[in-house]
Amino acid sequence: MRPCIILFGFLFAFMLTQVCTAAVADHVFWMEIEVLWHYGDPIEPSDTEYEFDIEIQTDAMVRRVEVLTPGGLTFEIPALPDQYNWETDTWTNYEYDSQEDVWIWEYEKTTVSLAELNVYGDGWYRVTVIYEVGFDQTMLWFGIPNTTQPLAQPTQQ
């Protein structure tokens, strides 16, 4: 009887280790960062807006997402649909895409001042996905691929 207990204990510990050490890639399927410059507003042609967007697609195990930017800003994307924060002038969204079978986490900052986007910047973004129990982290590069160079800013419309 003793060998069976030891074997069961070993199998349970092995299975528990496999569950507790799941990689972020097991739960995060897609990440995208964009910085947009909006020119030529039809109502006010001299009006230019700047926008920072991040989208992350996950499975249902993820309960919350936190991002640390290269500029030192940490922000959270809560598991709430269509939220606008008047203090930070940011929008977040959390919704299920049934066609892709993924949960979509979105964050957007829009401003008329390009300097307000300095807290985001080019470089490495640390993305933390938080589960009911535990978390995983991964790094996302925003810059010229396969280099450490930042993206060039647009010089004309």
Phi, psi and omega in degrees: 000324182302315179300326179293319180295317179296316179297315179299316178300319178295315180297318179298315179297320178296314180295319179297319178298319180294322179290319186280345182248029178299140181279157178302328180295341177287342185236341180248124186254336186202138174221139180214135176241138176224143167239122185243145173244119181261114180254160167063050174302127182298332179278319181226087186303334180276357182279123175241132177245149179240142185220136172247130179229143168224138176231135180228131178249129185224177169270183184285351180291334183282130182255335182199154178233135173236144182229132172251122184272163175299335178278000176094002179276134171249129175227159183242144170248106182282163179277060180226138180283144168045071181248132175244128180257111183290331180291320182258355181057044180234155179239136173233157179210147178221120182207158180264132175256103185290332179291321180266349183056050179222157171263132183252126178250124182232147176220136181218134173236122177240136183208160174266355180250113179301327181299332180294341179273358180299334180286352176264278171079174176274151178132203183271128174257129175265118181254124178247123174255129185252131179258178174305318176229113176096183181201164172225156178230150173214163180249141179234122181276131173239101183173191178292126183303145177061022176220180171248021183268142177287164176286141177288141178278149177301142179252350177206163181287000000 
